[in-house]
Amino acid sequence: MFKKIAIAVPMTLLALASTGVFAAGEAAHSIQLTAHVPTTSFYVQPVNSDVVNVPQVLVYDAISSTFKPLVESFDTKNTAGSIHASIEQATTYLFNGSTKIDLDVEFNGVKLGATPVQVVTAQNALTGSRVVLEITPVAAPSTGYVPGDYTGTVAMTFDSVI
């Protein structure tokens, strides 16, 4: 009997001690969520939400010394009329602290500027349509783009026009 107790007690203590080891740590995580449900009468939203939630990279092609354009699709709808768009500043550009690269911004094939222009007709907006946003750096200077890391923001405004 003593042998049984002598073996059982240490095994029990070992089992209890090992569960304590596993419970000694803790891991916690937080996940931030956002959601947007547009009205059924007017919306302009990207098909890929990362376009407006995550910084986008304009890829530089070292062989051709040009940038590949950023091309993304947007779903649009306006049951009351057409959709007009503009950019918030007169020009958009990338900047590295000393040099800037101007950008052309087209939405549904229409070049955007500071003044609102029609980008989706009332007929196409009524049923909803998928259109393309294209952001392209203007042609490189004759000396080429200045090496460096550039950042910039393209802020667009979309209006429901009756």
PyRosetta script that sets phi, psi and omega in degrees:
from pyrosetta import init, pose_from_sequence

init()
pose = pose_from_sequence("MFKKIAIAVPMTLLALASTGVFAAGEAAHSIQLTAHVPTTSFYVQPVNSDVVNVPQVLVYDAISSTFKPLVESFDTKNTAGSIHASIEQATTYLFNGSTKIDLDVEFNGVKLGATPVQVVTAQNALTGSRVVLEITPVAAPSTGYVPGDYTGTVAMTFDSVI")
pose.set_psi(1, -40.6)
pose.set_omega(1, 179.5)
pose.set_phi(2, -59.5)
pose.set_psi(2, -37.6)
pose.set_omega(2, 178.7)
pose.set_phi(3, -62.1)
pose.set_psi(3, -42.0)
pose.set_omega(3, -179.7)
pose.set_phi(4, -62.8)
pose.set_psi(4, -44.1)
pose.set_omega(4, 179.1)
pose.set_phi(5, -67.5)
pose.set_psi(5, -40.8)
pose.set_omega(5, -179.1)
pose.set_phi(6, -62.5)
pose.set_psi(6, -32.0)
pose.set_omega(6, 178.6)
pose.set_phi(7, -87.2)
pose.set_psi(7, -41.0)
pose.set_omega(7, -175.2)
pose.set_phi(8, -67.5)
pose.set_psi(8, -41.7)
pose.set_omega(8, -177.4)
pose.set_phi(9, -64.1)
pose.set_psi(9, -50.1)
pose.set_omega(9, 178.4)
pose.set_phi(10, -63.0)
pose.set_psi(10, -37.0)
pose.set_omega(10, 178.5)
pose.set_phi(11, -64.6)
pose.set_psi(11, -41.0)
pose.set_omega(11, 178.0)
pose.set_phi(12, -64.4)
pose.set_psi(12, -45.7)
pose.set_omega(12, 178.2)
pose.set_phi(13, -62.3)
pose.set_psi(13, -39.9)
pose.set_omega(13, 177.9)
pose.set_phi(14, -63.5)
pose.set_psi(14, -43.0)
pose.set_omega(14, 179.5)
pose.set_phi(15, -64.5)
pose.set_psi(15, -43.8)
pose.set_omega(15, 179.2)
pose.set_phi(16, -66.9)
pose.set_psi(16, -39.2)
pose.set_omega(16, -179.8)
pose.set_phi(17, -66.8)
pose.set_psi(17, -37.9)
pose.set_omega(17, -178.3)
pose.set_phi(18, -70.0)
pose.set_psi(18, -33.3)
pose.set_omega(18, 176.7)
pose.set_phi(19, -68.5)
pose.set_psi(19, -32.1)
pose.set_omega(19, 176.4)
pose.set_phi(20, -66.1)
pose.set_psi(20, -36.2)
pose.set_omega(20, 178.9)
pose.set_phi(21, -65.3)
pose.set_psi(21, -43.1)
pose.set_omega(21, -178.9)
pose.set_phi(22, -68.7)
pose.set_psi(22, -28.6)
pose.set_omega(22, -178.2)
pose.set_phi(23, -90.2)
pose.set_psi(23, -0.8)
pose.set_omega(23, -175.1)
pose.set_phi(24, -72.3)
pose.set_psi(24, -25.9)
pose.set_omega(24, -178.3)
pose.set_phi(25, -105.2)
pose.set_psi(25, 164.7)
pose.set_omega(25, 179.3)
pose.set_phi(26, -147.6)
pose.set_psi(26, 145.6)
pose.set_omega(26, 175.8)
pose.set_phi(27, -127.5)
pose.set_psi(27, 135.6)
pose.set_omega(27, 178.8)
pose.set_phi(28, -133.2)
pose.set_psi(28, 144.5)
pose.set_omega(28, -179.4)
pose.set_phi(29, -136.9)
pose.set_psi(29, 145.8)
pose.set_omega(29, 173.5)
pose.set_phi(30, -120.5)
pose.set_psi(30, 135.9)
pose.set_omega(30, 177.6)
pose.set_phi(31, -119.5)
pose.set_psi(31, 119.7)
pose.set_omega(31, 179.6)
pose.set_phi(32, -85.5)
pose.set_psi(32, 129.4)
pose.set_omega(32, -179.0)
pose.set_phi(33, -121.7)
pose.set_psi(33, 144.3)
pose.set_omega(33, 170.1)
pose.set_phi(34, -135.8)
pose.set_psi(34, 156.6)
pose.set_omega(34, 177.9)
pose.set_phi(35, -151.2)
pose.set_psi(35, 149.1)
pose.set_omega(35, 177.4)
pose.set_phi(36, -139.5)
pose.set_psi(36, 126.4)
pose.set_omega(36, 175.2)
pose.set_phi(37, -112.6)
pose.set_psi(37, 111.9)
pose.set_omega(37, -177.7)
pose.set_phi(38, -74.8)
pose.set_psi(38, 163.1)
pose.set_omega(38, 173.5)
pose.set_phi(39, -69.0)
pose.set_psi(39, 159.7)
pose.set_omega(39, 178.5)
pose.set_phi(40, -82.5)
pose.set_psi(40, -7.0)
pose.set_omega(40, -177.9)
pose.set_phi(41, -98.6)
pose.set_psi(41, -25.2)
pose.set_omega(41, 179.0)
pose.set_phi(42, -152.0)
pose.set_psi(42, 127.8)
pose.set_omega(42, 171.3)
pose.set_phi(43, -161.4)
pose.set_psi(43, 152.3)
pose.set_omega(43, 169.9)
pose.set_phi(44, -140.2)
pose.set_psi(44, 107.3)
pose.set_omega(44, -176.1)
pose.set_phi(45, -141.6)
pose.set_psi(45, 145.5)
pose.set_omega(45, -179.1)
pose.set_phi(46, -70.0)
pose.set_psi(46, 145.7)
pose.set_omega(46, 175.0)
pose.set_phi(47, -67.7)
pose.set_psi(47, -41.3)
pose.set_omega(47, 176.9)
pose.set_phi(48, -101.9)
pose.set_psi(48, 106.0)
pose.set_omega(48, -174.6)
pose.set_phi(49, -64.2)
pose.set_psi(49, -18.7)
pose.set_omega(49, 177.9)
pose.set_phi(50, -62.0)
pose.set_psi(50, -23.0)
pose.set_omega(50, -179.5)
pose.set_phi(51, -57.9)
pose.set_psi(51, -37.6)
pose.set_omega(51, -178.8)
pose.set_phi(52, -104.8)
pose.set_psi(52, -6.9)
pose.set_omega(52, -178.1)
pose.set_phi(53, -106.9)
pose.set_psi(53, -19.7)
pose.set_omega(53, -175.6)
pose.set_phi(54, -129.7)
pose.set_psi(54, 136.6)
pose.set_omega(54, 177.5)
pose.set_phi(55, -55.4)
pose.set_psi(55, 135.4)
pose.set_omega(55, -179.4)
pose.set_phi(56, -97.2)
pose.set_psi(56, 149.4)
pose.set_omega(56, -178.5)
pose.set_phi(57, -108.9)
pose.set_psi(57, 125.0)
pose.set_omega(57, 169.5)
pose.set_phi(58, -86.5)
pose.set_psi(58, 116.5)
pose.set_omega(58, -174.0)
pose.set_phi(59, -80.7)
pose.set_psi(59, 127.5)
pose.set_omega(59, 178.2)
pose.set_phi(60, -93.2)
pose.set_psi(60, 127.6)
pose.set_omega(60, 177.8)
pose.set_phi(61, -96.1)
pose.set_psi(61, 104.6)
pose.set_omega(61, -175.9)
pose.set_phi(62, -65.7)
pose.set_psi(62, -27.2)
pose.set_omega(62, -179.4)
pose.set_phi(63, -68.7)
pose.set_psi(63, -46.4)
pose.set_omega(63, -178.5)
pose.set_phi(64, -95.3)
pose.set_psi(64, -5.0)
pose.set_omega(64, -178.3)
pose.set_phi(65, 57.0)
pose.set_psi(65, 39.4)
pose.set_omega(65, 178.0)
pose.set_phi(66, -135.0)
pose.set_psi(66, 165.9)
pose.set_omega(66, 174.6)
pose.set_phi(67, -98.0)
pose.set_psi(67, 146.4)
pose.set_omega(67, 170.9)
pose.set_phi(68, -82.9)
pose.set_psi(68, 137.1)
pose.set_omega(68, -179.3)
pose.set_phi(69, -68.9)
pose.set_psi(69, 153.9)
pose.set_omega(69, 171.6)
pose.set_phi(70, -87.7)
pose.set_psi(70, 120.9)
pose.set_omega(70, -178.2)
pose.set_phi(71, -125.7)
pose.set_psi(71, 120.6)
pose.set_omega(71, -179.5)
pose.set_phi(72, -139.6)
pose.set_psi(72, 150.9)
pose.set_omega(72, 179.9)
pose.set_phi(73, -95.3)
pose.set_psi(73, 145.7)
pose.set_omega(73, 175.9)
pose.set_phi(74, -128.0)
pose.set_psi(74, 141.9)
pose.set_omega(74, 171.4)
pose.set_phi(75, -94.2)
pose.set_psi(75, 133.7)
pose.set_omega(75, -176.8)
pose.set_phi(76, -130.4)
pose.set_psi(76, 148.9)
pose.set_omega(76, 175.0)
pose.set_phi(77, -161.1)
pose.set_psi(77, 140.9)
pose.set_omega(77, 172.8)
pose.set_phi(78, -152.4)
pose.set_psi(78, 108.1)
pose.set_omega(78, -177.9)
pose.set_phi(79, -78.8)
pose.set_psi(79, -8.0)
pose.set_omega(79, -176.7)
pose.set_phi(80, -101.8)
pose.set_psi(80, -9.0)
pose.set_omega(80, -177.9)
pose.set_phi(81, 163.2)
pose.set_psi(81, -150.4)
pose.set_omega(81, -177.1)
pose.set_phi(82, -87.3)
pose.set_psi(82, 175.9)
pose.set_omega(82, 177.0)
pose.set_phi(83, -121.2)
pose.set_psi(83, 128.7)
pose.set_omega(83, 176.5)
pose.set_phi(84, -112.7)
pose.set_psi(84, 153.2)
pose.set_omega(84, -178.9)
pose.set_phi(85, -141.3)
pose.set_psi(85, 156.1)
pose.set_omega(85, 175.1)
pose.set_phi(86, -152.6)
pose.set_psi(86, 165.7)
pose.set_omega(86, 171.1)
pose.set_phi(87, -103.3)
pose.set_psi(87, 150.0)
pose.set_omega(87, -171.5)
pose.set_phi(88, -74.0)
pose.set_psi(88, -23.7)
pose.set_omega(88, 176.7)
pose.set_phi(89, -114.2)
pose.set_psi(89, 160.1)
pose.set_omega(89, -176.3)
pose.set_phi(90, -60.8)
pose.set_psi(90, -38.5)
pose.set_omega(90, 176.2)
pose.set_phi(91, -134.3)
pose.set_psi(91, 154.0)
pose.set_omega(91, 175.7)
pose.set_phi(92, -114.1)
pose.set_psi(92, 148.2)
pose.set_omega(92, -177.6)
pose.set_phi(93, -160.7)
pose.set_psi(93, 163.6)
pose.set_omega(93, 169.6)
pose.set_phi(94, -100.4)
pose.set_psi(94, 146.2)
pose.set_omega(94, -175.3)
pose.set_phi(95, -139.1)
pose.set_psi(95, 139.8)
pose.set_omega(95, 179.2)
pose.set_phi(96, -114.6)
pose.set_psi(96, 13.0)
pose.set_omega(96, -179.3)
pose.set_phi(97, 106.1)
pose.set_psi(97, -25.6)
pose.set_omega(97, 178.4)
pose.set_phi(98, -138.5)
pose.set_psi(98, -22.5)
pose.set_omega(98, -177.3)
pose.set_phi(99, -127.8)
pose.set_psi(99, 143.1)
pose.set_omega(99, 176.8)
pose.set_phi(100, -121.4)
pose.set_psi(100, 151.2)
pose.set_omega(100, 175.9)
pose.set_phi(101, -118.5)
pose.set_psi(101, 113.3)
pose.set_omega(101, 179.5)
pose.set_phi(102, -69.0)
pose.set_psi(102, 148.5)
pose.set_omega(102, -178.8)
pose.set_phi(103, -119.7)
pose.set_psi(103, 141.8)
pose.set_omega(103, 168.2)
pose.set_phi(104, -97.9)
pose.set_psi(104, 134.4)
pose.set_omega(104, 179.4)
pose.set_phi(105, -121.6)
pose.set_psi(105, 120.9)
pose.set_omega(105, 177.1)
pose.set_phi(106, -121.6)
pose.set_psi(106, 136.4)
pose.set_omega(106, 176.1)
pose.set_phi(107, -124.4)
pose.set_psi(107, 118.5)
pose.set_omega(107, -177.0)
pose.set_phi(108, 58.1)
pose.set_psi(108, 35.8)
pose.set_omega(108, 177.3)
pose.set_phi(109, 81.2)
pose.set_psi(109, 3.5)
pose.set_omega(109, -178.7)
pose.set_phi(110, -108.1)
pose.set_psi(110, 125.6)
pose.set_omega(110, 179.7)
pose.set_phi(111, -71.2)
pose.set_psi(111, 131.4)
pose.set_omega(111, -178.5)
pose.set_phi(112, -95.9)
pose.set_psi(112, 144.5)
pose.set_omega(112, 174.0)
pose.set_phi(113, -139.3)
pose.set_psi(113, -165.1)
pose.set_omega(113, -177.9)
pose.set_phi(114, -71.7)
pose.set_psi(114, -22.5)
pose.set_omega(114, 178.9)
pose.set_phi(115, -93.5)
pose.set_psi(115, 129.2)
pose.set_omega(115, -179.6)
pose.set_phi(116, -60.3)
pose.set_psi(116, 138.0)
pose.set_omega(116, 176.7)
pose.set_phi(117, -132.1)
pose.set_psi(117, 153.9)
pose.set_omega(117, 179.1)
pose.set_phi(118, -70.4)
pose.set_psi(118, 127.4)
pose.set_omega(118, 179.0)
pose.set_phi(119, -115.2)
pose.set_psi(119, -20.2)
pose.set_omega(119, 175.6)
pose.set_phi(120, -138.2)
pose.set_psi(120, 126.0)
pose.set_omega(120, 180.0)
pose.set_phi(121, -68.0)
pose.set_psi(121, 160.3)
pose.set_omega(121, 179.1)
pose.set_phi(122, -60.2)
pose.set_psi(122, -39.1)
pose.set_omega(122, -179.3)
pose.set_phi(123, -63.5)
pose.set_psi(123, -45.9)
pose.set_omega(123, 179.4)
pose.set_phi(124, -72.5)
pose.set_psi(124, -32.8)
pose.set_omega(124, -179.4)
pose.set_phi(125, -71.9)
pose.set_psi(125, -30.1)
pose.set_omega(125, -176.4)
pose.set_phi(126, -58.8)
pose.set_psi(126, -46.9)
pose.set_omega(126, -178.2)
pose.set_phi(127, -91.5)
pose.set_psi(127, -12.9)
pose.set_omega(127, -177.0)
pose.set_phi(128, 93.7)
pose.set_psi(128, 143.2)
pose.set_omega(128, 178.7)
pose.set_phi(129, -149.6)
pose.set_psi(129, 155.7)
pose.set_omega(129, 175.4)
pose.set_phi(130, -102.6)
pose.set_psi(130, 124.5)
pose.set_omega(130, -177.3)
pose.set_phi(131, -126.8)
pose.set_psi(131, 170.9)
pose.set_omega(131, -174.4)
pose.set_phi(132, -112.0)
pose.set_psi(132, 135.3)
pose.set_omega(132, 169.1)
pose.set_phi(133, -100.2)
pose.set_psi(133, 131.5)
pose.set_omega(133, 177.1)
pose.set_phi(134, -131.6)
pose.set_psi(134, 124.9)
pose.set_omega(134, 177.5)
pose.set_phi(135, -116.7)
pose.set_psi(135, 121.0)
pose.set_omega(135, -175.1)
pose.set_phi(136, -132.8)
pose.set_psi(136, 130.9)
pose.set_omega(136, 171.8)
pose.set_phi(137, -64.7)
pose.set_psi(137, 141.8)
pose.set_omega(137, 177.6)
pose.set_phi(138, -66.3)
pose.set_psi(138, 168.8)
pose.set_omega(138, -177.2)
pose.set_phi(139, -53.8)
pose.set_psi(139, 143.6)
pose.set_omega(139, -179.6)
pose.set_phi(140, -66.5)
pose.set_psi(140, 148.1)
pose.set_omega(140, 173.6)
pose.set_phi(141, -61.4)
pose.set_psi(141, 162.1)
pose.set_omega(141, -177.4)
pose.set_phi(142, -59.6)
pose.set_psi(142, -25.3)
pose.set_omega(142, 178.4)
pose.set_phi(143, -87.8)
pose.set_psi(143, -2.5)
pose.set_omega(143, -179.3)
pose.set_phi(144, 89.2)
pose.set_psi(144, 170.5)
pose.set_omega(144, 177.8)
pose.set_phi(145, -71.3)
pose.set_psi(145, 143.5)
pose.set_omega(145, 177.5)
pose.set_phi(146, -76.9)
pose.set_psi(146, 127.9)
pose.set_omega(146, 179.1)
pose.set_phi(147, -59.1)
pose.set_psi(147, 147.2)
pose.set_omega(147, 177.7)
pose.set_phi(148, 152.4)
pose.set_psi(148, 178.6)
pose.set_omega(148, 177.1)
pose.set_phi(149, -102.2)
pose.set_psi(149, 124.9)
pose.set_omega(149, -174.7)
pose.set_phi(150, -114.9)
pose.set_psi(150, 147.8)
pose.set_omega(150, 172.9)
pose.set_phi(151, -136.1)
pose.set_psi(151, 160.2)
pose.set_omega(151, 177.8)
pose.set_phi(152, -174.4)
pose.set_psi(152, 169.3)
pose.set_omega(152, 179.7)
pose.set_phi(153, -133.2)
pose.set_psi(153, 135.7)
pose.set_omega(153, 172.8)
pose.set_phi(154, -110.7)
pose.set_psi(154, 107.4)
pose.set_omega(154, -178.9)
pose.set_phi(155, -104.6)
pose.set_psi(155, 115.9)
pose.set_omega(155, -177.7)
pose.set_phi(156, -112.1)
pose.set_psi(156, 150.1)
pose.set_omega(156, 175.6)
pose.set_phi(157, -124.1)
pose.set_psi(157, 134.9)
pose.set_omega(157, 179.4)
pose.set_phi(158, -117.7)
pose.set_psi(158, 133.4)
pose.set_omega(158, -177.1)
pose.set_phi(159, -119.6)
pose.set_psi(159, 139.7)
pose.set_omega(159, 170.8)
pose.set_phi(160, -85.0)
pose.set_psi(160, 116.2)
pose.set_omega(160, -178.1)
pose.set_phi(161, -110.1)
pose.set_psi(161, 124.4)
pose.set_omega(161, -177.9)
pose.set_phi(162, -88.4)
pose.dump_pdb("model.pdb")
